[in-house]
């Protein structure tokens, strides 16, 4: 295929029209944040005159993404938020600015001013949920909001709110039923969870913390011993726990649990670009759960090529678009340096 394992220098809306219907398995992407950076190209998204126009432009892009996805395809969408400002170009170039995003800072010479007349100055605009609801209205299934918790967030000098230390990843699907390999992203059960599951709730005293409760004290959420769940006088066989048991009923090797919706992933600097890319660790599970091996992962906003790099490391293929040729060169160099890929 012409678009197979390539990053194409093209406007994503135009480039997506070159891809046949249903040709890719999964989309993992992080669009430009609204009003936070001038990428230096005329067709860029993110410098629209209002949040509504920005959202409408992205809805058009993801309408094409939905067309090129297989019927069981998913979209994993990382998007950050923005604050409404007083004046057009009056932004600090400091990392602690009220207006600085995780990846980018406003261009010093940009003619665009992050100032929406319909929103009060200093208001958080709510871009992620505006986009999520707009995509849902356009036919996408909005399946989950995932919190990306950043333990090392960008420092902020603000004194009238908390330092921002999270972003959203939305899981959306093209159809009601879709490919989702939950087994591939399971996590190990913690020691504290194992101890809780090993309790026998029949002998717990617990608490009567609910006013007016008449059916006994509150007990632990469940138990796990020798593959059985004890509830009252009867024992119910458990068929889903993946741990191994010793003769005394203890769990060997811990067992596995379904992945939770808060992902703690540290941000990492990227010295070859003057902006920060999303970390490789952030999208590993998106690709493992959303795309079968040898499938194709799409990123319409490829940037420095993190999606391409992680896809190849996980034995998936990639395709995507990027307007800035400097970024494509950076991405291709990463693919060559880490994987030996000649492009």
Buried (B, 14 or more C-beta within 10 A) or exposed (E): EEBEBBBBBBBBBEBBEEBEEBBBBBBBBBBBBBBBBBBEEEEBBBBBEBBEEBBEBBBBBBBBBBBBBBEBBBBBBBBBBBBBBEEEBEBEEEEEBBBBBBBBBBBEEBEBBBBBEEBEEEEEBBBBBBBBEBBBEEEBBBBEEBBBBBEEBBEBEEEEEEEBBBBBBBBBBBBEEBBBBEEBBBEEBEEEBBEBBBBEBEEEEEEEEEEEEEEEEEBEEEBBBBEBBBEEEEEEEBEEBEBEBEEEEEBEEBBBBEBEEEBEBEBEEBEBBEBBBBBBEBBBBBBBBBBBEEBBBBBBBBBBBBBBBBBBEBEBBBBBBBBBEBBBBBBBBBBEEEEEBEE
